[in-house]
């Protein structure tokens, strides 16, 4: 697992890249959108909903693990408690972080074969 600071910095950079690359599509929605722009907008919204659902499910499992560890005495120090809470937060944000990094990579890639994305 990477350090939380690196994970958050990498996710923040990918988020801003994705926003910058999607902004023209969103601005076009005020006027006439092409079919490609409509598909991209639908994909964007669907990815956000799916990412939230995955994050909630993963965080729920991590929370159960934390509660079980606390109840059985496996968490004995403040450091252990902080690490357990960090695991819950990481579980919640991990899927979204992977999605936003993949989006930044996909949207910043050069167009291939003259096909508009």
Residue pairs with C-beta under 8 A, 6 or more apart in sequence:
1 90
2 10
4 86
4 90
7 90
7 93
7 97
10 97
10 101
11 93
11 96
11 97
11 100
11 101
13 104
14 97
14 100
14 101
14 103
14 104
14 105
15 100
15 104
17 104
17 107
17 108
18 100
18 103
18 104
18 107
21 104
21 107
21 108
22 40
22 44
22 107
25 33
25 37
25 40
25 41
26 41
28 34
28 37
29 37
29 41
33 41
34 116
36 116
36 117
40 117
47 99
47 103
50 99
51 95
51 96
51 99
52 96
54 95
54 96
55 91
55 92
55 93
55 94
55 95
55 96
56 92
58 91
58 92
58 94
58 95
59 88
59 89
59 91
59 92
61 91
62 87
62 88
62 90
62 91
62 92
63 88
65 84
65 87
66 75
66 84
66 85
66 87
66 88
68 74
69 75
69 84
70 81
70 84
74 80
75 81
75 84
106 117
107 117
111 117
